[in-house]
Amino acid sequence: MNDLGGHVLVVDDDETVRDVVRRYLEASGLTVEMAGDGTEGLRRFAERPADVVVLDVMMPGLSGLEVCRRLRQVSEVPVVMLTALGEEENRIAGLQLGADDYVTKPFSPRELALRVASVLRRARTPIPEPAAEELADGNLRLRLGARTATLDGAELALTAREFDLLAFFLGHPGTAFSRTDLLEKVWGWDFGDQSTVTVHVRRLREKIEKEPAKPVRVATVWGVGYRYDPGLSA
């Protein structure tokens, strides 16, 4: 993997996991700081904000989910969650709180290093100037420069990734995209768990659809993925 440079904060209560992760990330050219619990992780981040945070979900005291929630109150730093096999609810909760990706334990340290590199590249990719200042579909409006979204004039509480996903959909109405397409075009990943897309689409529907269980704007295209249909919910 190419040396990217950057500072990574690893928060995990397992010393062996921290050490293995540290060695692989340092081999990728990254500077690694470690914390053994959530409280220490938040303190270290406040003292020296990281470029990426690798965060274990299950820790004694302050859980990884709570750490992620608190980080999102002050920063858009990329977060990669570590979850145990079978902890689907925790993975979904982490994504809903704004985590960028997750890796399931037991994991390949090389895979984790690749995921960290992927989110770091995404975070460093300059945001292109939008072709239009505003995207709109009836009562739904996005101001791209200000990164605000409103529905019926009321501002929507969207995470950064939900905003990016909605902006992409509004910019490509009537076109079906697979989950793999969306991972690449919205997340900037050439690999990753497609359930990340599924969770974000579901959350987006809860915020922009009149009946999220019967979506009309963000339609499911069976066997393909999703399509944005404008003008149907104005």
BAMAR-155986 format. One line per field, with one value per residue: x, y, z of N, C-alpha, C in turn; residue number from 0. Coordinates in nm, 2 decimals. Example, Ala and Ser with C-alpha at 12.3 -4.5 7.8 and 13.67 -1.06 7.14 Angstrom:
BEGIN
n.east	[1.32/1.28]
n.north	[-0.57/-0.22]
n.up	[0.78/0.71]
ca.east	[1.23/1.37]
ca.north	[-0.45/-0.11]
ca.up	[0.78/0.71]
c.east	[1.32/1.29]
c.north	[-0.33/0.00]
c.up	[0.78/0.79]
resi	[0/1]
This chain:
BEGIN
n.east	[0.08/0.05/0.24/0.06/0.07/-0.03/-0.23/-0.35/-0.59/-0.63/-0.87/-0.92/-0.99/-0.84/-0.52/-0.35/-0.48/-0.46/-0.18/-0.12/-0.27/-0.15/0.11/0.06/-0.06/0.14/0.33/0.22/0.29/0.16/0.11/0.05/-0.16/-0.26/-0.54/-0.68/-0.94/-1.28/-1.31/-1.04/-0.98/-1.14/-1.03/-0.77/-0.82/-0.93/-0.70/-0.52/-0.64/-0.72/-0.66/-0.80/-1.01/-0.99/-1.21/-1.32/-1.62/-1.73/-1.65/-1.55/-1.71/-1.73/-1.89/-1.80/-1.99/-2.10/-1.88/-1.84/-2.07/-2.02/-1.79/-1.90/-2.04/-1.85/-1.68/-1.61/-1.44/-1.31/-1.44/-1.37/-1.52/-1.48/-1.62/-1.77/-1.82/-2.15/-2.27/-2.47/-2.66/-2.51/-2.33/-2.50/-2.60/-2.37/-2.32/-2.54/-2.49/-2.29/-2.05/-1.79/-1.71/-1.69/-1.52/-1.52/-1.45/-1.31/-1.05/-0.86/-0.56/-0.44/-0.66/-0.79/-0.61/-0.62/-0.89/-0.87/-0.69/-0.85/-1.07/-0.93/-0.82/-1.05/-1.14/-0.95/-0.99/-1.04/-1.34/-1.53/-1.63/-1.97/-2.18/-2.42/-2.57/-2.78/-2.99/-3.31/-3.62/-3.93/-4.08/-3.84/-3.52/-3.18/-2.90/-2.60/-2.35/-2.37/-2.43/-2.69/-3.02/-3.36/-3.70/-4.02/-3.96/-3.85/-3.55/-3.35/-3.21/-2.94/-2.67/-2.33/-2.27/-2.53/-2.62/-2.45/-2.52/-2.79/-2.76/-2.62/-2.82/-3.02/-2.88/-2.87/-3.13/-3.37/-3.20/-3.08/-2.88/-2.64/-2.56/-2.29/-2.21/-2.29/-2.13/-1.88/-1.92/-2.03/-1.92/-1.66/-1.52/-1.35/-1.41/-1.59/-1.85/-2.17/-2.39/-2.36/-2.45/-2.72/-2.81/-2.78/-2.95/-3.20/-3.21/-3.21/-3.45/-3.63/-3.62/-3.70/-3.91/-4.27/-4.40/-4.19/-4.18/-4.31/-4.16/-4.14/-3.97/-3.70/-3.65/-3.66/-3.49/-3.54/-3.30/-3.11/-3.05/-3.09/-3.30/-3.36/-3.66/-3.79/-4.03/-4.25/-4.33/-4.40]
n.north	[-0.12/0.22/0.48/0.70/0.88/1.06/1.08/0.84/0.74/0.48/0.31/0.08/-0.18/-0.41/-0.50/-0.66/-0.65/-0.37/-0.35/-0.51/-0.38/-0.13/-0.19/-0.27/-0.04/0.15/0.05/0.12/0.38/0.55/0.76/0.64/0.66/0.54/0.43/0.29/0.28/0.42/0.68/0.77/0.77/0.98/1.19/1.20/1.25/1.51/1.65/1.61/1.61/1.34/1.21/0.99/0.77/0.46/0.25/0.05/-0.13/-0.27/-0.20/-0.17/0.05/0.35/0.30/0.21/0.30/0.52/0.68/0.73/0.88/1.11/1.20/1.28/1.50/1.70/1.68/1.58/1.37/1.08/0.76/0.43/0.14/-0.13/-0.44/-0.73/-1.05/-1.12/-0.91/-0.74/-0.54/-0.35/-0.28/-0.15/0.05/0.20/0.29/0.45/0.65/0.78/0.66/0.57/0.33/-0.02/-0.30/-0.65/-0.84/-1.17/-1.00/-0.93/-0.78/-0.65/-0.60/-0.41/-0.20/-0.13/-0.04/0.18/0.34/0.39/0.54/0.76/0.86/0.94/1.14/1.33/1.40/1.66/1.85/1.89/2.19/2.26/2.20/2.33/2.56/2.49/2.20/2.06/1.91/1.95/2.00/1.95/2.06/2.12/2.30/2.32/2.45/2.55/2.32/2.23/2.10/2.11/2.03/2.09/2.34/2.31/2.25/1.96/1.71/1.59/1.35/1.38/1.19/1.11/1.34/1.37/1.14/1.19/1.42/1.31/1.14/1.33/1.46/1.28/1.19/0.93/0.73/0.40/0.27/0.04/-0.10/-0.13/0.05/0.29/0.28/0.33/0.58/0.76/0.70/0.67/0.43/0.14/-0.11/-0.28/-0.32/-0.38/-0.34/-0.10/0.09/0.02/0.07/0.35/0.43/0.35/0.51/0.76/0.76/0.76/1.02/1.17/1.07/1.04/0.81/0.60/0.32/0.27/0.38/0.65/0.83/0.75/0.48/0.12/-0.09/-0.39/-0.65/-0.48/-0.22/0.10/0.38/0.72/0.89/1.17/1.43/1.29/1.32/1.57]
n.up	[0.00/-0.07/0.09/0.28/0.48/0.78/1.08/1.30/1.54/1.75/1.93/2.16/2.39/2.40/2.44/2.27/2.02/1.97/1.94/1.72/1.52/1.53/1.43/1.16/1.06/1.09/0.92/0.69/0.67/0.84/1.13/1.46/1.73/2.05/2.25/2.55/2.63/2.60/2.72/2.75/2.48/2.38/2.52/2.42/2.16/2.18/2.26/2.05/1.76/1.53/1.20/1.12/1.30/1.46/1.60/1.86/1.91/2.14/2.45/2.79/3.03/2.87/2.57/2.23/2.05/2.19/2.21/1.93/1.88/2.04/1.92/1.67/1.74/1.74/1.53/1.19/1.15/0.98/1.08/1.16/1.25/1.48/1.50/1.66/1.52/1.42/1.56/1.44/1.50/1.63/1.44/1.25/1.41/1.46/1.20/1.16/1.34/1.22/1.15/0.92/0.81/0.88/1.03/1.07/1.36/1.40/1.22/0.92/0.96/0.74/0.58/0.74/0.74/0.47/0.46/0.63/0.48/0.26/0.36/0.45/0.21/0.09/0.26/0.21/-0.05/-0.26/-0.25/-0.53/-0.70/-0.71/-0.99/-0.99/-0.76/-0.61/-0.56/-0.64/-0.57/-0.60/-0.29/-0.17/-0.10/-0.17/-0.07/-0.20/-0.15/0.11/0.23/0.33/0.38/0.31/0.38/0.29/0.37/0.62/0.80/0.74/0.94/0.85/0.82/0.72/0.53/0.45/0.34/0.12/-0.03/-0.09/-0.24/-0.46/-0.56/-0.63/-0.82/-1.02/-1.14/-1.20/-1.28/-1.23/-0.98/-0.86/-0.54/-0.52/-0.72/-0.58/-0.35/-0.47/-0.60/-0.42/-0.17/-0.24/-0.24/-0.35/-0.27/-0.01/0.25/0.14/0.29/0.42/0.24/0.22/0.49/0.50/0.29/0.40/0.63/0.51/0.37/0.59/0.65/0.43/0.30/0.28/0.36/0.48/0.47/0.23/0.00/-0.24/-0.36/-0.33/-0.48/-0.47/-0.69/-0.79/-0.79/-0.88/-0.75/-0.64/-0.73/-0.79/-0.81/-0.93/-0.85/-0.76/-0.50/-0.43]
ca.east	[0.00/0.13/0.24/-0.03/0.10/-0.15/-0.24/-0.46/-0.61/-0.68/-0.93/-0.96/-0.94/-0.75/-0.38/-0.30/-0.54/-0.40/-0.04/-0.12/-0.32/-0.05/0.22/0.02/-0.08/0.27/0.40/0.16/0.33/0.08/0.15/-0.05/-0.17/-0.35/-0.61/-0.73/-1.09/-1.34/-1.28/-0.91/-0.98/-1.20/-0.93/-0.66/-0.87/-0.94/-0.57/-0.46/-0.74/-0.67/-0.71/-0.89/-1.02/-1.03/-1.29/-1.39/-1.76/-1.76/-1.55/-1.60/-1.72/-1.78/-1.89/-1.75/-2.10/-2.11/-1.76/-1.87/-2.17/-1.96/-1.70/-1.97/-2.08/-1.75/-1.59/-1.64/-1.33/-1.35/-1.44/-1.38/-1.56/-1.44/-1.73/-1.76/-1.91/-2.28/-2.32/-2.53/-2.73/-2.41/-2.28/-2.60/-2.61/-2.25/-2.34/-2.64/-2.42/-2.20/-1.93/-1.77/-1.70/-1.66/-1.45/-1.57/-1.36/-1.17/-1.03/-0.73/-0.50/-0.42/-0.79/-0.82/-0.52/-0.68/-1.01/-0.83/-0.64/-0.96/-1.14/-0.84/-0.81/-1.18/-1.15/-0.85/-1.02/-1.11/-1.48/-1.54/-1.73/-2.09/-2.23/-2.53/-2.57/-2.90/-3.07/-3.44/-3.73/-4.05/-4.06/-3.71/-3.42/-3.04/-2.80/-2.48/-2.24/-2.40/-2.46/-2.81/-3.13/-3.49/-3.82/-4.13/-3.91/-3.79/-3.42/-3.34/-3.09/-2.87/-2.53/-2.25/-2.29/-2.67/-2.63/-2.38/-2.60/-2.91/-2.71/-2.59/-2.95/-3.09/-2.81/-2.88/-3.26/-3.42/-3.10/-3.07/-2.75/-2.63/-2.49/-2.15/-2.19/-2.30/-2.01/-1.77/-1.94/-2.06/-1.82/-1.52/-1.45/-1.36/-1.46/-1.66/-1.97/-2.28/-2.49/-2.34/-2.54/-2.86/-2.85/-2.79/-3.07/-3.31/-3.21/-3.25/-3.60/-3.70/-3.62/-3.75/-4.03/-4.39/-4.42/-4.06/-4.20/-4.35/-4.09/-4.17/-3.86/-3.58/-3.72/-3.58/-3.49/-3.50/-3.19/-3.01/-3.02/-3.18/-3.32/-3.43/-3.77/-3.83/-4.16/-4.36/-4.37/-4.39]
ca.north	[0.00/0.35/0.56/0.81/0.98/1.09/1.04/0.75/0.71/0.35/0.30/-0.06/-0.22/-0.53/-0.46/-0.73/-0.59/-0.24/-0.36/-0.56/-0.27/-0.03/-0.23/-0.26/0.10/0.22/0.00/0.20/0.52/0.63/0.77/0.58/0.69/0.44/0.45/0.17/0.29/0.53/0.81/0.81/0.80/1.12/1.29/1.21/1.32/1.65/1.70/1.60/1.55/1.25/1.21/0.87/0.70/0.32/0.25/-0.08/-0.10/-0.32/-0.17/-0.15/0.19/0.42/0.21/0.27/0.38/0.65/0.76/0.78/0.98/1.23/1.26/1.34/1.63/1.80/1.65/1.49/1.28/0.94/0.66/0.29/0.07/-0.27/-0.51/-0.87/-1.13/-1.14/-0.78/-0.66/-0.42/-0.25/-0.22/-0.06/0.17/0.27/0.36/0.55/0.75/0.85/0.59/0.56/0.19/-0.11/-0.43/-0.75/-0.93/-1.15/-0.94/-0.93/-0.65/-0.58/-0.54/-0.29/-0.10/-0.09/0.04/0.31/0.41/0.43/0.66/0.87/0.92/1.00/1.26/1.42/1.43/1.79/1.85/1.98/2.30/2.20/2.26/2.42/2.59/2.42/2.09/2.07/1.82/2.00/2.06/1.90/2.14/2.11/2.41/2.25/2.52/2.56/2.18/2.23/2.04/2.14/1.96/2.18/2.46/2.28/2.19/1.82/1.68/1.48/1.33/1.42/1.09/1.11/1.46/1.33/1.04/1.26/1.51/1.23/1.09/1.44/1.50/1.17/1.13/0.84/0.63/0.30/0.24/-0.07/-0.07/-0.12/0.18/0.39/0.28/0.39/0.72/0.84/0.68/0.67/0.30/0.03/-0.23/-0.25/-0.39/-0.31/-0.30/0.04/0.16/-0.02/0.14/0.49/0.46/0.34/0.64/0.88/0.74/0.80/1.17/1.25/1.00/1.05/0.68/0.53/0.18/0.27/0.50/0.68/0.91/0.66/0.35/0.00/-0.15/-0.53/-0.71/-0.38/-0.13/0.21/0.48/0.84/0.93/1.30/1.48/1.20/1.34/1.71]
ca.up	[0.00/-0.08/0.21/0.27/0.59/0.86/1.22/1.33/1.68/1.77/2.06/2.18/2.52/2.39/2.41/2.16/1.90/1.95/1.90/1.58/1.43/1.52/1.35/1.02/1.01/1.09/0.80/0.58/0.67/0.93/1.27/1.53/1.88/2.10/2.38/2.60/2.66/2.53/2.79/2.71/2.34/2.36/2.57/2.33/2.03/2.21/2.27/1.92/1.66/1.44/1.06/1.12/1.43/1.45/1.72/1.89/1.96/2.27/2.55/2.92/3.05/2.76/2.46/2.11/2.00/2.26/2.16/1.80/1.89/2.09/1.82/1.56/1.78/1.73/1.42/1.08/1.13/0.94/1.18/1.12/1.37/1.49/1.57/1.66/1.43/1.48/1.62/1.33/1.55/1.67/1.31/1.20/1.50/1.43/1.07/1.18/1.42/1.13/1.12/0.78/0.77/0.99/1.00/1.17/1.42/1.38/1.10/0.86/0.98/0.61/0.53/0.82/0.69/0.34/0.49/0.68/0.37/0.18/0.42/0.45/0.08/0.06/0.34/0.15/-0.19/-0.26/-0.30/-0.65/-0.71/-0.77/-1.12/-0.95/-0.62/-0.55/-0.62/-0.58/-0.62/-0.54/-0.16/-0.11/-0.16/-0.11/-0.10/-0.20/-0.09/0.25/0.27/0.40/0.31/0.37/0.33/0.32/0.44/0.75/0.77/0.77/1.01/0.77/0.84/0.61/0.42/0.40/0.25/-0.01/-0.10/-0.14/-0.35/-0.57/-0.62/-0.70/-0.94/-1.12/-1.13/-1.30/-1.31/-1.13/-0.94/-0.77/-0.42/-0.56/-0.78/-0.49/-0.27/-0.54/-0.64/-0.30/-0.06/-0.29/-0.21/-0.46/-0.20/0.12/0.28/0.07/0.39/0.45/0.15/0.26/0.61/0.47/0.22/0.49/0.71/0.42/0.35/0.71/0.66/0.31/0.25/0.36/0.42/0.46/0.43/0.09/-0.06/-0.38/-0.41/-0.34/-0.52/-0.49/-0.82/-0.76/-0.86/-0.92/-0.64/-0.61/-0.83/-0.74/-0.89/-0.89/-0.89/-0.71/-0.36/-0.41]
c.east	[0.09/0.12/0.16/0.01/-0.03/-0.14/-0.36/-0.47/-0.69/-0.74/-0.98/-0.90/-0.85/-0.61/-0.32/-0.35/-0.48/-0.26/-0.04/-0.17/-0.22/0.06/0.18/0.00/0.05/0.35/0.34/0.20/0.25/0.14/0.03/-0.05/-0.28/-0.41/-0.68/-0.88/-1.15/-1.31/-1.14/-0.90/-1.03/-1.10/-0.82/-0.70/-0.88/-0.80/-0.50/-0.56/-0.67/-0.73/-0.81/-0.89/-1.07/-1.09/-1.36/-1.52/-1.78/-1.64/-1.61/-1.61/-1.79/-1.77/-1.84/-1.87/-2.12/-1.99/-1.78/-1.97/-2.11/-1.86/-1.78/-2.03/-1.98/-1.67/-1.65/-1.53/-1.38/-1.34/-1.46/-1.41/-1.51/-1.56/-1.71/-1.86/-2.04/-2.34/-2.37/-2.59/-2.63/-2.35/-2.37/-2.61/-2.49/-2.26/-2.44/-2.59/-2.32/-2.07/-1.92/-1.76/-1.68/-1.59/-1.49/-1.46/-1.40/-1.14/-0.88/-0.67/-0.47/-0.55/-0.82/-0.73/-0.57/-0.80/-0.97/-0.77/-0.75/-1.04/-1.06/-0.83/-0.94/-1.19/-1.06/-0.89/-1.09/-1.25/-1.49/-1.65/-1.85/-2.13/-2.34/-2.53/-2.68/-2.95/-3.20/-3.53/-3.86/-4.02/-3.93/-3.60/-3.28/-2.96/-2.67/-2.36/-2.25/-2.42/-2.58/-2.92/-3.26/-3.60/-3.94/-4.08/-3.84/-3.66/-3.42/-3.21/-3.02/-2.72/-2.46/-2.27/-2.43/-2.68/-2.56/-2.46/-2.73/-2.87/-2.68/-2.72/-3.02/-3.01/-2.82/-3.02/-3.29/-3.32/-3.08/-2.92/-2.74/-2.56/-2.34/-2.12/-2.19/-2.18/-1.89/-1.80/-1.97/-1.96/-1.68/-1.45/-1.46/-1.39/-1.52/-1.79/-2.09/-2.39/-2.48/-2.44/-2.68/-2.90/-2.87/-2.92/-3.19/-3.32/-3.26/-3.40/-3.68/-3.71/-3.68/-3.88/-4.15/-4.42/-4.29/-4.08/-4.25/-4.29/-4.13/-4.05/-3.74/-3.64/-3.61/-3.60/-3.44/-3.40/-3.09/-2.96/-3.12/-3.19/-3.40/-3.53/-3.82/-3.98/-4.28/-4.41/-4.38/-4.52]
c.north	[0.12/0.42/0.68/0.92/1.01/1.03/0.96/0.73/0.58/0.34/0.16/-0.10/-0.34/-0.48/-0.53/-0.68/-0.46/-0.26/-0.41/-0.45/-0.17/-0.06/-0.22/-0.12/0.18/0.17/0.07/0.34/0.61/0.64/0.73/0.62/0.59/0.48/0.32/0.17/0.41/0.67/0.86/0.84/0.94/1.22/1.31/1.28/1.47/1.72/1.71/1.53/1.46/1.27/1.10/0.82/0.56/0.29/0.11/-0.05/-0.14/-0.30/-0.14/0.01/0.26/0.34/0.29/0.35/0.51/0.74/0.82/0.89/1.11/1.29/1.33/1.48/1.74/1.79/1.56/1.39/1.14/0.84/0.52/0.21/-0.08/-0.34/-0.66/-0.94/-1.15/-1.01/-0.69/-0.53/-0.31/-0.19/-0.12/0.06/0.26/0.35/0.47/0.67/0.83/0.79/0.57/0.42/0.11/-0.24/-0.52/-0.83/-1.08/-1.10/-0.95/-0.79/-0.57/-0.52/-0.41/-0.18/-0.04/0.00/0.18/0.40/0.47/0.55/0.78/0.94/1.00/1.14/1.37/1.46/1.57/1.78/1.94/2.08/2.24/2.28/2.36/2.44/2.52/2.31/2.09/1.96/1.86/2.06/2.02/1.99/2.12/2.23/2.34/2.32/2.52/2.42/2.17/2.17/2.08/2.06/2.04/2.30/2.43/2.21/2.05/1.80/1.56/1.47/1.37/1.32/1.09/1.23/1.43/1.23/1.10/1.35/1.43/1.18/1.21/1.48/1.39/1.11/1.03/0.73/0.53/0.28/0.12/-0.02/-0.05/0.01/0.30/0.40/0.35/0.54/0.81/0.83/0.69/0.54/0.21/-0.10/-0.19/-0.32/-0.32/-0.28/-0.16/0.12/0.14/0.06/0.29/0.52/0.45/0.47/0.76/0.87/0.79/0.95/1.24/1.19/1.02/0.92/0.60/0.39/0.16/0.39/0.52/0.76/0.82/0.52/0.24/-0.06/-0.30/-0.59/-0.61/-0.30/-0.03/0.31/0.60/0.88/1.07/1.33/1.39/1.23/1.49/1.76]
c.up	[0.00/0.05/0.20/0.37/0.66/1.00/1.25/1.48/1.68/1.91/2.07/2.31/2.52/2.35/2.29/2.03/1.87/1.89/1.75/1.48/1.42/1.42/1.20/0.97/1.00/0.96/0.68/0.58/0.76/1.07/1.36/1.68/1.93/2.23/2.42/2.63/2.59/2.59/2.75/2.56/2.31/2.41/2.48/2.20/2.06/2.21/2.14/1.82/1.56/1.30/1.04/1.26/1.40/1.59/1.75/1.95/2.11/2.36/2.68/2.95/2.93/2.63/2.33/2.04/2.06/2.22/2.02/1.80/1.94/1.99/1.71/1.61/1.76/1.61/1.31/1.05/1.08/1.06/1.12/1.25/1.36/1.57/1.56/1.57/1.50/1.54/1.52/1.38/1.58/1.54/1.25/1.28/1.48/1.30/1.08/1.26/1.34/1.11/0.97/0.73/0.90/0.94/1.11/1.22/1.41/1.24/1.05/0.89/0.85/0.56/0.61/0.77/0.56/0.36/0.54/0.57/0.28/0.23/0.43/0.32/0.05/0.14/0.28/0.01/-0.19/-0.32/-0.42/-0.64/-0.77/-0.89/-1.09/-0.80/-0.54/-0.63/-0.56/-0.65/-0.55/-0.40/-0.09/-0.18/-0.09/-0.16/-0.08/-0.13/0.06/0.31/0.37/0.32/0.38/0.30/0.38/0.40/0.57/0.72/0.82/0.84/0.94/0.82/0.72/0.49/0.37/0.31/0.11/-0.09/-0.16/-0.25/-0.47/-0.64/-0.69/-0.82/-1.05/-1.12/-1.24/-1.34/-1.20/-1.11/-0.84/-0.64/-0.44/-0.62/-0.68/-0.39/-0.34/-0.57/-0.53/-0.19/-0.11/-0.27/-0.33/-0.40/-0.07/0.13/0.23/0.17/0.44/0.37/0.20/0.39/0.58/0.39/0.31/0.58/0.63/0.39/0.47/0.72/0.55/0.26/0.34/0.43/0.39/0.42/0.29/0.02/-0.20/-0.44/-0.43/-0.36/-0.52/-0.62/-0.80/-0.85/-0.91/-0.80/-0.61/-0.72/-0.76/-0.85/-0.85/-0.92/-0.84/-0.57/-0.33/-0.34]
resi	[0/1/2/3/4/5/6/7/8/9/10/11/12/13/14/15/16/17/18/19/20/21/22/23/24/25/26/27/28/29/30/31/32/33/34/35/36/37/38/39/40/41/42/43/44/45/46/47/48/49/50/51/52/53/54/55/56/57/58/59/60/61/62/63/64/65/66/67/68/69/70/71/72/73/74/75/76/77/78/79/80/81/82/83/84/85/86/87/88/89/90/91/92/93/94/95/96/97/98/99/100/101/102/103/104/105/106/107/108/109/110/111/112/113/114/115/116/117/118/119/120/121/122/123/124/125/126/127/128/129/130/131/132/133/134/135/136/137/138/139/140/141/142/143/144/145/146/147/148/149/150/151/152/153/154/155/156/157/158/159/160/161/162/163/164/165/166/167/168/169/170/171/172/173/174/175/176/177/178/179/180/181/182/183/184/185/186/187/188/189/190/191/192/193/194/195/196/197/198/199/200/201/202/203/204/205/206/207/208/209/210/211/212/213/214/215/216/217/218/219/220/221/222/223/224/225/226/227/228/229/230/231/232/233]
